[in-house]
């Protein structure tokens, strides 16, 4: 195992991650979120006849294998796009090795309480470990990747909200007036798009890391200032890597299209499941539904995999769409969760056979690697 000190994560992005995740509150929030999710799942499933649900799932037969394909396509697309957001100085990146890192980091992000705060800093560490990519370049790619995903999600939300606006207006939301979800979704999409686009411009202006370094130097602790001064070169190196994107705007636009297509895999997956179950919903209806559910999962980010929140959202949409058969609802949400269970089990398998352990992720989180 490659041993690395905390100084490897000298970039502004990783430093902020570490400062965030050192707080025990983030872990506590994650466990509270997990508990809340379990309560919501029990609440949603208490009236479901699981015998009838199993019969509905069994009727699909071997065709159910198709359900696994959109999630695979999503990771293939994200990995392809991730390669494109590495600084131009990094050449000949192994697609298979980066795909392995994608599976590992995403599995940790989606299954552990407050997992995103661990999974994202783990990406540059694993890029250095498995591919030999310098840490400033790895961190720069992760920062650009995350913001590009945010920009793409904003556009995906706008598209889904406009396509299914009339449907969204019919979905009741607790504590909100009836008939406002469409406006909320369009507004949320615009805000997400503009915020992440603004942050992306700030990141690529060539001084983002230095500005964060100057800000952190205001911390009134001598040891912190000494640590930052020792690693100032790392901040400058990260800025140089980020600055190299200026001449590659066309490349970033291409990446944006790939990420939007990756987001669409979520709706395609739901549409395939519903078609296999014989639930007659159009793709635009499914797109609007999944766009809203995705936004719900973002709002409740502290709940691993949106546990319970996702099920509640689908229940409201099924009712608004006139799908009142509890067996259809139960089969749909169970198939989606079983698909996640299979893929995340695969992710942990890849993690184990690659020699990566949870203590590595915890080491990144606590800054002791």
C-alpha positions in Angstrom: 0.0 0.0 0.0 1.2 3.5 -0.9 1.6 5.6 2.2 1.0 9.3 1.8 0.9 12.2 4.2 -1.9 14.8 4.4 0.3 17.2 2.5 -0.7 15.4 -0.7 -4.1 17.0 -0.5 -2.7 20.6 -0.7 -5.3 21.9 -3.1 -8.0 24.3 -2.1 -10.8 21.8 -2.9 -9.3 19.0 -0.9 -8.4 21.3 2.0 -12.0 22.5 2.2 -13.2 18.9 2.1 -10.9 17.9 4.9 -11.9 20.9 7.0 -15.5 20.0 6.5 -15.2 16.3 7.2 -13.1 16.7 10.3 -16.2 17.9 12.1 -18.0 15.1 13.8 -21.2 16.9 13.0 -21.1 15.8 9.4 -20.9 12.1 10.4 -23.6 12.6 13.0 -25.8 14.2 10.4 -25.2 11.2 8.1 -26.3 8.7 10.8 -29.4 10.9 11.6 -30.2 11.0 7.9 -29.8 7.2 7.7 -32.2 6.7 10.6 -34.7 9.1 9.0 -34.5 7.3 5.7 -35.2 4.0 7.4 -38.3 5.4 9.1 -39.5 6.8 5.8 -39.1 3.5 4.1 -41.0 1.6 6.8 -43.7 4.2 6.6 -44.0 3.8 2.8 -43.9 0.0 2.8 -46.3 -0.7 5.7 -49.3 -1.1 3.4 -47.6 -3.1 0.6 -48.4 -6.7 0.0 -45.0 -8.1 -0.6 -46.3 -11.3 -2.0 -48.1 -9.4 -4.8 -44.9 -7.3 -5.4 -42.7 -10.4 -5.7 -45.2 -11.9 -8.2 -45.1 -8.7 -10.3 -41.3 -8.8 -10.3 -41.1 -12.5 -11.1 -43.3 -12.0 -14.1 -40.6 -9.9 -15.8 -38.2 -12.8 -15.9 -34.8 -12.7 -17.6 -35.7 -9.3 -19.2 -35.0 -7.7 -15.8 -31.2 -7.8 -16.6 -31.8 -4.9 -18.9 -32.5 -2.7 -15.8 -28.8 -2.9 -15.0 -27.6 -1.3 -18.3 -28.5 2.4 -17.8 -26.5 2.6 -14.6 -23.5 1.0 -16.3 -23.9 3.5 -19.2 -24.0 6.3 -16.7 -20.7 5.3 -15.2 -19.1 4.8 -18.7 -20.3 8.2 -19.8 -19.0 9.9 -16.5 -15.7 8.2 -16.8 -15.3 9.2 -20.5 -16.2 12.8 -19.5 -13.8 12.7 -16.5 -10.9 11.9 -18.8 -11.7 15.0 -20.8 -11.6 17.3 -17.8 -8.1 16.3 -16.7 -5.6 19.1 -17.5 -4.3 18.9 -21.1 -0.8 18.2 -19.7 -2.0 14.7 -18.6 -1.9 12.3 -21.5 -2.8 8.6 -22.0 -5.1 8.0 -19.1 -6.2 4.4 -18.7 -10.0 4.3 -19.2 -10.3 0.9 -17.3 -8.4 2.2 -14.3 -10.3 5.5 -14.2 -13.6 3.5 -14.4 -12.5 1.4 -11.4 -11.8 4.6 -9.5 -15.2 5.9 -10.6 -17.0 2.8 -9.2 -15.1 2.9 -5.9 -15.6 6.6 -5.2 -19.2 6.6 -6.3 -20.0 3.6 -4.1 -18.5 5.2 -1.1 -20.2 8.5 -1.8 -23.6 6.9 -2.1 -23.6 4.3 0.6 -21.7 5.8 3.6 -23.3 8.5 5.9 -22.0 11.8 4.6 -20.1 9.7 2.0 -19.6 12.5 -0.5 -17.2 14.2 1.8 -15.1 11.0 1.7 -15.6 9.8 -1.8 -14.6 13.0 -3.6 -11.3 13.6 -1.9 -10.6 9.9 -2.4 -10.6 10.3 -6.2 -7.3 12.2 -6.6 -5.7 9.9 -4.1 -6.7 6.9 -6.1 -5.7 8.6 -9.4 -2.2 9.1 -8.0 -2.1 5.6 -6.6 -3.4 3.6 -9.6 -2.5 5.8 -12.5 0.4 7.9 -11.2 -1.3 11.2 -11.9 0.2 14.1 -9.9 -2.0 15.2 -7.1 -2.5 18.9 -8.3 -3.7 17.6 -11.7 -5.9 15.0 -10.1 -7.5 17.5 -7.7 -8.0 20.0 -10.6 -9.8 17.3 -12.6 -12.1 16.5 -9.6 -12.9 20.1 -9.0 -13.8 20.8 -12.7 -15.7 17.5 -12.9 -17.8 18.3 -9.9 -18.7 21.8 -11.1 -19.4 20.5 -14.7 -21.8 17.9 -13.2 -23.6 20.7 -11.4 -23.9 22.8 -14.5 -25.2 19.7 -16.4 -27.7 18.9 -13.6 -29.1 22.5 -13.8 -29.7 22.1 -17.5 -31.1 18.6 -17.0 -33.5 19.9 -14.4 -34.6 22.8 -16.7 -35.3 20.4 -19.6 -37.2 17.9 -17.4 -39.2 20.6 -15.7 -40.2 22.3 -19.0 -41.0 18.9 -20.6 -43.3 17.8 -17.8 -44.4 21.2 -16.5 -48.2 20.4 -16.6 -47.6 17.1 -14.7 -45.4 18.8 -12.1 -48.2 21.3 -11.4 -50.5 18.5 -10.4 -48.2 16.9 -7.8 -49.1 17.8 -4.2 -46.2 18.8 -2.0 -46.5 18.9 1.8 -46.2 22.5 3.2 -46.3 24.1 -0.3 -49.4 25.5 -2.1 -50.9 23.2 -4.8 -49.7 23.9 -8.3 -46.2 25.3 -7.7 -43.9 22.4 -8.2 -43.4 23.2 -11.9 -42.3 26.8 -11.1 -40.1 25.5 -8.2 -38.3 23.0 -10.5 -37.7 25.5 -13.3 -36.4 28.0 -10.8 -34.2 25.5 -9.0 -32.7 24.4 -12.4 -31.9 27.9 -13.4 -30.3 28.7 -10.0 -28.2 25.5 -10.0 -27.1 26.2 -13.5 -26.1 29.8 -12.8 -24.4 29.1 -9.5 -22.3 26.2 -10.7 -21.4 28.1 -13.9 -20.3 31.1 -11.9 -18.2 28.8 -9.6 -16.7 27.1 -12.7 -15.6 30.5 -14.1 -14.1 31.4 -10.7 -12.3 28.1 -10.5 -10.8 28.5 -14.0 -9.7 32.2 -13.6 -6.2 31.1 -12.7 -6.2 32.4 -9.1 -8.8 30.3 -7.3 -6.4 28.2 -5.2 -4.2 31.3 -4.3 -7.3 33.2 -3.2 -8.4 30.3 -1.0 -4.8 30.1 0.4 -4.9 33.8 1.3 -8.3 33.4 2.9 -7.1 30.4 5.0 -4.0 32.4 6.1 -6.4 34.7 8.0 -6.9 31.8 10.5 -5.4 33.0 13.8 -3.4 29.8 14.6 0.4 29.7 14.1 0.5 26.0 13.3 -2.1 26.3 10.6 -0.3 29.3 9.1 3.0 27.3 9.1 1.3 24.3 7.5 -0.2 26.6 4.8 3.1 28.4 4.1 4.9 25.0 3.7 2.4 24.0 1.1 1.9 27.3 -0.8 3.7 25.7 -3.8 0.9 23.2 -4.0 -1.7 25.9 -4.3 0.3 27.5 -7.1 0.7 24.2 -8.9 -3.1 23.6 -8.8 -3.8 27.1 -10.2 -1.4 26.3 -13.1 -3.3 23.1 -13.9 -6.6 24.9 -13.7 -5.4 27.8 -15.9 -4.6 25.4 -18.7 -8.3 24.9 -19.4 -8.7 28.5 -20.7 -7.7 27.4 -24.2 -10.1 24.4 -24.2 -13.6 25.9 -23.9 -14.8 23.7 -26.8 -13.7 20.6 -24.9 -15.6 21.7 -21.8 -18.8 22.2 -23.9 -18.4 18.7 -25.3 -18.0 17.4 -21.7 -21.1 19.2 -20.7 -23.1 17.4 -23.3 -21.8 14.1 -22.1 -22.8 14.8 -18.5 -26.3 15.9 -19.6 -26.6 12.5 -21.4 -25.4 10.8 -18.2 -28.1 12.5 -16.2 -30.7 11.2 -18.7 -29.7 7.6 -17.9 -31.6 8.0 -14.6 -34.9 8.7 -16.4 -34.2 6.0 -19.0 -33.7 3.5 -16.2 -37.0 4.3 -14.6 -38.8 4.2 -18.0 -37.4 0.7 -18.7 -38.5 -0.6 -15.4 -42.0 0.8 -15.8 -42.3 -0.6 -19.3 -41.2 -4.0 -18.1 -43.9 -3.8 -15.4 -46.5 -2.8 -17.9 -47.1 0.6 -16.4 -48.2 2.9 -19.3 -46.3 6.1 -18.7 -44.7 8.2 -21.4 -41.0 9.0 -21.3 -41.7 12.8 -20.8 -43.8 11.9 -17.7 -41.0 9.7 -16.4 -38.5 12.4 -17.2 -40.4 15.0 -15.2 -40.8 12.6 -12.3 -37.2 11.6 -12.2 -36.0 15.2 -12.5 -38.0 16.1 -9.4 -36.8 13.0 -7.5 -33.2 13.7 -8.3 -33.7 17.2 -6.9 -35.2 15.7 -3.7 -32.2 13.5 -3.3 -29.9 16.5 -3.6 -31.9 18.4 -1.0 -31.6 15.5 1.4 -28.0 14.8 0.6 -27.3 13.7 4.2 -29.5 10.6 3.7 -27.5 7.8 2.0 -28.9 7.1 -1.5 -31.9 9.3 -0.7 -33.3 6.3 1.3 -37.0 6.9 2.0 -37.1 10.3 0.3 -36.9 8.7 -3.1 -39.7 6.2 -2.2 -41.9 9.0 -0.9 -41.4 11.1 -4.0 -42.3 8.2 -6.3 -45.5 7.6 -4.2 -46.6 11.2 -4.8 -45.9 11.0 -8.5 -47.6 7.7 -9.0 -50.7 9.0 -7.3 -50.6 12.2 -9.5 -50.2 10.0 -12.6 -53.2 7.8 -11.7 -51.1 4.7 -11.0 -52.9 3.5 -7.9 -51.8 -0.2 -8.0 -49.7 -0.6 -4.9 -48.0 -3.7 -6.4 -46.8 -1.6 -9.4 -45.4 1.0 -7.0 -43.8 -1.6 -4.7 -42.3 -3.5 -7.6 -40.9 -0.3 -9.1 -39.1 1.0 -6.0 -37.9 -2.4 -5.0 -36.4 -3.0 -8.5 -34.6 0.3 -8.4 -33.2 -0.4 -4.9 -32.2 -4.0 -5.8 -30.4 -2.6 -8.8 -28.5 -0.2 -6.5 -27.7 -3.0 -4.1 -26.2 -5.1 -7.0 -24.1 -2.2 -8.4 -22.9 -1.0 -5.0 -22.0 -4.6 -4.0 -20.0 -4.7 -7.2 -18.4 -1.4 -6.3 -17.3 -2.8 -2.9 -16.0 -5.9 -4.7 -13.9 -3.8 -7.0 -12.7 -1.8 -4.0 -11.7 -5.0 -2.2 -9.9 -6.7 -5.1 -8.1 -3.4 -5.9 -6.6 -3.4 -2.4 -8.6 -0.3 -1.3 -10.1 -0.5 2.1 -12.5 1.7 4.1 -9.7 2.7 6.3 -8.1 4.3 3.3 -11.2 6.4 2.8 -11.2 7.2 6.5 -7.5 8.1 6.3 -8.2 10.5 3.5 -11.1 11.9 5.6 -9.1 12.4 8.7 -5.9 13.5 6.9 -3.5 10.8 8.1 -2.6 9.1 4.9 
